[in-house]
């Protein structure tokens, strides 16, 4: 399951303009132009969850974690900065995951790349 999940997440991330992938802290991670992190895969990274971490617009993390704690969580290290943990070891709607990843990308990407999203 983890390999299929990783490959699905990879396809979503790499579909975004000028996205790159490399390891960060031992996990696959995706960056805008190789610099700004927008998704970090978390395969039981400090807990028993399979998921990913991403930046979220102000207030989104608090709302999602409060309303759907079975799917969303506050990740260690970056959660205090508003990053969102998204579980991938539950029933996953890949259209929703794509929307979350896209939103994370828009949080850190330059306006010129965000404009290319249409």
Helices and strands as residue ranges (DSSP letters): H 2-14, E 19-24, E 27-32, E 36-43, E 50-54, H 60-67, E 72-73, G 79-81, E 84-87, H 94-108, H 111-115
